[in-house]
Each structure stands twice: as C-alpha cells, then as structure tokens.
Amino acid sequence: THVIAEVSSHAIDLRRVDSCDFDIGIFTNLTPEHLDYHVTMENYFQAKKRFFSEVLPQSKKNIVNKMIINGDEEWGQRILKEVSLPSINYGTGSKNDVRAINYDLSLKGINAQIDLVGEEITIQSELIGKFNLLNILAAMAGAKALGISSGEIKLGIEKLKRIPGRLEKIESSLGISVFVDYAHKADALQQVLENLVQFRKKRLITVFGCGGNRDRGKRPLMGNTATSYSDLTIVTSDNPRKEDPLAIINEIEAGIDKQKVKKMIAHSSLNGDAVHAYIIVPERRDAIATAIHLAQKDDIILIAGKGHENYQIVGTKKHSFDDRIIAEEALNLRGNE
C-alpha cells in the first residue's frame, strides 16, 4: 500500500522523479559522496534541497507536513530555513518535534522515551546504536505525518528485529560480539565505530577493505578512520573488481599513522594483546576467520563494507560471498575447537 523510495541526488538533479507525486520526503543527513558528479558539497546540497523546494511542493498528495527533516544536522537546519514547506523535524535536540527525551543504548538494543509531537511514548528496539535511534525517530516522524497512530508506530518499531547488513549482529556463544555492516565510506565507518566504541569492554577489532574501480580518495581516509577507533584493524579486500587487491590495500595503508599504529603479522600472539595494531590479510574469507580466531571474550568485531551483499566481485565475475555466512562458519568452527 505504500512505496518507500531512496531517491538519489542524481535522480533529483536530472529530474527523473519530477513527475512523481510523493506524500512526504525525509532528509537524514549529508556527507561527502558523489563529488565526482556534484564537485562541491554545496552543489550536492542544492540537488538534495531541490527535492523539498521543487519536487514535493508540486505533489498532488494532500499531506500537510510533507517535509521530515533531521533537525540536529546542519544541512537539515538549512533546509528548514530555506524551504517554506510545512515540516516535522526530528532528533535528540530539545527543539525537535519528534525527539528522544531519554534513551539508553547497549549491545542489546535501544530503550527510549520519545516525544512524538507532544505525545509521549516508550519504545524498545533490538537495533544498535545512536544512528539507529535517529533512524527510528525519522520513521516515527514520517509515520506521524502520514496519520498513523502512535500505537501502530510503537508496534512497528518494536517488531523490526534487524536490518540486513546494517550493524547486523551474528549470534555467538563465545562471548564475542560480531557485527556486519555496509559502511563503505569513511564517515559511515566512523559513525558505526563511534557507536561500538562506547560498548567496548576489551578490544574492538575491525575488518574492512575498499572497492576497486571506485573512489580512490576514500581509501586512506578509511584506513585512518578504522585504525583510529579500533584496537586491531584487519585490512583486506572488498570487491576488488579489475584492480589489484594489494594495490588497493597499499592506498588504504597510506592513511594509517604508523607512529601510533603498529603493523604486525597475522599471528596468534595477537590474542588478547593490548597493542594498537593493524594487519593485512588480503583474502576476505581469511580476514574474517582471522578476526574470529584472535578475538577473546568481551571483544567486539566489526566486519565492514559489504553488509547485506551476497557476492564478491573479482575481475568481472561475481562470486557467491556473504560476510554473515562466513562469520557464522568461523564462529562455529571456533566453537568446535
């Protein structure tokens, strides 16, 4: 009965969605991406803003508050100032229409007391981290604008157990917390790691790589981000495509501060070590297995970059590959040792 579409900045700029009658539009955030097309962040913003200033107003749908905007985000605040369309803004700040009054975040999920445009409700979610709390607030604001009751909103939020490949937890009986996430840009990786760091009891171990034949500029940035937040980083392949995986890894390494982060060899002596280090394991399957082999009770493992994808592109061929399945297999093997 409803269609939820992720509308790209390219689609907005090239007027591909101008003939669509949208009920509402939700703005979450804006971070550096697609600059090969937009060139500057201002151009990127203007493309996104056009959805709210031109596309939504011409919709024939009879919804009062068509704009749902992240009021905590600086680009969102600009849209609220520059576009004169009725809106509902959301976030954790006190001036938002939909806001988290109190909230508790843990590896078990989210407990939050929400002000839903003047109505107070409590929700429990199995999703992890503050960015998922913000996503929940966005969904609640959107549902409110569409006239959905608070009871139905609460039920919908609490029924959602996981989002495939988005900080998706892989069950383990070893006392290790393993997560798979699609984060494949520096800012997305930073968001995920910032969320996981606050739950760290011992080590945070990150496995990641960068895709081939894609934005090379993000590779050193991701190397810096991963090693800045992680106790142990395992640099590996993503979808290398037509590039040499080792060449991609070399460009990732260029962003790592060698004065602060020690390069080591994948070795069992890393078990439980407090040293701030990184290792290179080019084969992704081996990298995931290495992380799980090295992890100890209360460690957190993040496997980043591919998330829900069930393939790996090497050359021009797609091979069956799913981080979640590989992680489960490695955990089962470790549990049977």
C-alpha positions in Angstrom: 0.0 0.0 0.0 3.0 2.3 0.5 6.2 2.7 -1.6 9.3 3.9 0.2 11.9 5.0 -2.3 15.5 6.1 -1.7 15.9 9.0 -4.2 19.4 9.7 -5.2 20.8 13.2 -5.7 21.5 12.2 -9.4 17.8 11.4 -9.9 16.8 14.8 -8.4 19.3 16.8 -10.3 18.5 15.0 -13.6 14.7 15.5 -12.9 14.0 11.8 -13.1 11.4 12.0 -10.2 9.7 15.3 -11.1 6.6 13.6 -12.3 6.2 11.5 -9.1 3.6 12.6 -6.5 5.4 12.0 -3.2 3.4 12.1 0.1 6.4 13.0 2.2 10.2 13.4 1.9 12.7 12.5 4.7 16.1 14.2 4.9 18.5 12.3 7.2 22.0 13.8 6.6 24.5 14.9 4.0 28.1 13.6 3.9 30.8 13.8 1.2 29.9 11.4 -1.6 29.2 11.6 -5.3 31.5 14.6 -5.6 32.8 13.2 -8.9 29.4 14.3 -10.1 28.5 17.3 -7.9 32.1 18.6 -7.5 31.3 20.6 -4.3 29.2 19.9 -1.2 27.2 23.0 -1.9 26.2 21.6 -5.3 25.4 18.3 -3.6 23.2 20.1 -1.0 21.4 22.1 -3.7 20.5 18.9 -5.5 19.1 17.4 -2.3 17.3 20.6 -1.4 15.6 20.7 -4.8 13.6 17.7 -3.8 12.0 19.7 -1.0 11.8 23.1 -2.7 10.5 21.9 -6.1 9.6 18.3 -6.3 7.5 17.9 -3.1 5.5 21.2 -3.5 4.2 20.1 -6.9 2.9 16.8 -5.5 -0.9 16.3 -5.7 -0.9 14.4 -2.4 -2.9 16.0 0.4 -0.4 15.7 3.2 0.1 18.7 5.5 3.6 18.1 6.7 5.4 16.9 3.6 9.0 17.6 4.9 10.5 15.4 7.6 13.9 16.8 8.5 16.8 15.9 10.8 16.9 19.0 13.0 20.1 18.0 14.6 22.0 18.1 11.3 23.4 21.4 9.9 22.3 20.7 6.3 18.9 19.8 7.6 18.7 23.1 9.5 19.5 24.9 6.2 16.6 23.1 4.5 14.3 24.2 7.3 15.4 27.8 6.9 15.5 27.9 3.1 12.4 25.9 2.2 8.9 27.3 3.2 7.0 24.0 3.4 5.3 22.7 6.5 7.5 20.2 8.2 8.2 17.9 11.2 11.7 17.9 12.4 13.3 15.1 14.5 16.4 14.4 16.5 17.7 14.4 20.1 17.8 18.2 20.4 15.1 19.8 22.6 13.7 22.0 19.7 12.7 19.0 17.6 9.0 18.0 17.1 9.9 14.3 17.4 12.7 13.8 19.9 14.3 11.3 22.3 13.7 12.7 25.8 15.7 9.9 27.4 17.4 7.0 25.9 19.7 4.1 26.8 21.9 2.4 24.2 23.6 -1.0 24.7 24.6 -4.1 22.7 21.1 -5.4 23.4 19.4 -2.5 21.7 17.7 0.8 22.4 15.3 1.8 25.1 13.9 5.3 24.6 11.3 7.7 25.8 10.0 9.7 22.8 8.2 12.9 22.5 6.1 12.3 19.3 4.8 15.8 18.5 3.5 16.3 22.1 2.6 12.7 22.8 5.0 10.7 25.0 5.6 7.0 24.2 8.3 4.5 25.2 9.9 2.2 22.7 12.2 -0.8 22.9 14.2 -1.8 19.8 16.8 -4.5 19.1 18.6 -2.2 16.7 22.0 -1.0 17.9 23.5 2.5 18.2 22.6 6.2 18.2 22.3 6.4 14.4 19.6 3.7 14.5 17.9 5.8 17.2 17.9 8.7 14.7 16.6 6.4 12.0 13.8 5.3 14.3 12.9 9.0 15.0 12.8 9.7 11.3 10.5 6.7 10.7 8.3 7.8 13.6 8.1 11.4 12.3 7.2 10.1 8.8 4.6 7.8 10.1 3.1 10.6 12.2 2.9 12.8 9.1 1.0 10.1 7.3 -1.6 9.9 10.1 -0.5 6.5 11.5 -1.5 6.1 15.2 1.2 6.2 18.0 0.2 2.6 18.9 0.8 1.3 15.4 4.1 3.3 15.3 5.3 1.7 18.5 4.3 -1.8 17.4 6.0 -1.4 14.0 9.3 -0.1 15.6 9.4 -3.0 18.1 8.5 -5.7 15.6 11.6 -4.9 13.5 14.3 -7.2 14.8 17.1 -6.4 12.4 18.0 -4.6 9.2 20.1 -6.9 6.9 23.7 -5.8 6.8 23.2 -2.7 8.9 25.1 -3.3 12.2 23.6 -6.8 12.0 24.5 -9.0 14.9 25.8 -12.5 14.3 24.9 -14.7 17.2 27.8 -16.3 19.1 28.1 -18.5 22.2 31.7 -17.5 22.7 31.1 -14.2 24.4 32.3 -12.3 21.3 30.0 -9.7 19.8 30.2 -9.8 16.0 28.5 -7.3 13.7 28.3 -7.0 9.9 27.7 -3.5 8.4 27.5 -2.0 5.0 29.7 1.0 5.9 31.9 1.6 2.9 32.8 5.3 3.2 34.9 7.0 5.9 32.1 8.9 7.5 29.8 5.8 7.6 32.6 3.7 9.1 33.2 6.4 11.6 29.6 6.5 12.7 29.5 2.8 13.2 32.8 2.7 15.1 31.8 5.6 17.3 28.7 3.7 18.3 30.6 0.5 19.0 33.4 2.1 20.9 31.1 3.1 23.7 30.1 -0.5 24.3 33.7 -1.8 24.3 34.8 -3.8 27.3 38.0 -5.1 25.8 39.1 -4.8 22.2 37.3 -3.5 19.1 38.5 -5.5 16.0 37.6 -4.1 12.6 37.8 -6.0 9.3 37.4 -3.9 6.2 38.6 -3.2 2.6 37.8 -0.8 -0.2 36.1 -1.5 -3.5 38.1 -1.4 -6.7 37.3 0.9 -9.7 35.6 3.3 -7.3 36.5 6.5 -5.4 40.2 6.1 -4.6 40.3 9.2 -2.4 38.4 7.5 0.4 40.9 4.7 0.8 43.5 6.4 3.0 40.6 8.2 4.9 39.1 4.8 5.7 42.5 3.5 6.8 42.8 6.3 9.2 39.3 6.0 10.5 39.4 2.3 11.1 42.7 2.4 12.9 41.8 5.5 14.9 38.9 3.8 16.6 39.9 0.1 16.5 42.4 -1.7 18.8 43.1 -4.1 16.0 42.4 -3.5 12.3 42.5 -6.2 9.7 42.8 -4.7 6.2 41.5 -6.9 3.5 39.7 -6.9 0.1 36.2 -5.7 -0.6 35.0 -6.0 -4.2 38.4 -5.5 -6.0 36.8 -5.7 -9.4 39.5 -5.1 -12.0 42.1 -3.6 -9.6 44.9 -5.4 -7.9 43.7 -6.0 -4.3 47.2 -5.4 -2.9 47.4 -2.0 -4.7 44.1 -1.0 -3.1 45.4 -2.1 0.3 48.6 0.0 -0.2 46.4 3.0 -0.8 44.5 2.2 2.4 47.8 1.9 4.3 48.8 5.4 3.2 46.2 6.8 5.6 47.4 4.9 8.7 49.5 6.7 11.2 52.5 4.3 11.5 53.8 6.3 14.5 50.6 5.4 16.5 49.5 2.1 15.0 51.9 -0.8 14.7 51.9 -3.0 11.6 52.0 -6.7 12.6 51.7 -10.1 11.0 48.6 -12.2 11.5 49.7 -14.3 14.4 48.2 -16.0 17.4 50.4 -13.8 19.7 47.9 -11.0 19.0 45.3 -12.9 21.1 44.3 -10.5 23.9 47.2 -8.1 23.2 46.5 -4.5 24.2 48.8 -3.2 21.4 47.2 -0.8 18.9 47.9 -2.6 15.7 46.9 -3.5 12.2 47.5 -6.5 10.0 47.0 -7.2 6.3 45.1 -10.3 5.2 44.2 -9.9 1.5 41.7 -12.7 1.2 38.4 -11.5 2.8 37.4 -15.0 4.0 40.7 -15.5 5.7 40.5 -12.0 7.2 37.1 -12.7 8.8 38.4 -16.1 10.1 41.5 -14.4 11.5 39.4 -11.8 13.4 37.3 -14.5 15.0 40.3 -16.7 15.8 42.1 -13.8 17.5 39.0 -12.5 19.4 38.6 -13.1 23.1 35.6 -13.0 25.4 34.1 -9.4 25.5 35.8 -8.3 22.3 33.7 -6.7 19.6 34.3 -7.5 15.9 33.0 -5.3 13.1 33.1 -6.7 9.6 32.5 -3.6 7.4 32.0 -2.7 3.8 29.7 -5.3 2.2 26.8 -5.7 4.7 23.9 -7.4 3.0 25.7 -8.3 -0.2 25.9 -12.0 -1.0 28.6 -11.7 -3.6 32.2 -10.5 -4.2 33.3 -9.1 -7.5 36.7 -10.2 -8.6 37.7 -9.1 -12.1 34.4 -9.0 -14.0 32.9 -12.1 -12.2 30.5 -12.2 -9.2 31.3 -15.0 -6.8 29.0 -16.1 -4.0 30.2 -14.5 -0.8 28.3 -13.3 2.3 30.1 -11.8 5.3 27.4 -13.1 7.6 27.7 -16.7 6.5 31.5 -16.6 6.5 31.4 -15.2 10.1 28.9 -17.8 11.2 31.0 -20.6 9.8 34.1 -19.2 11.5 32.3 -18.9 14.8 31.0 -22.5 14.6 34.5 -23.8 13.8 35.9 -21.8 16.7 33.2 -23.2 19.0 34.0 -26.8 18.0 37.7 -26.5 18.7 
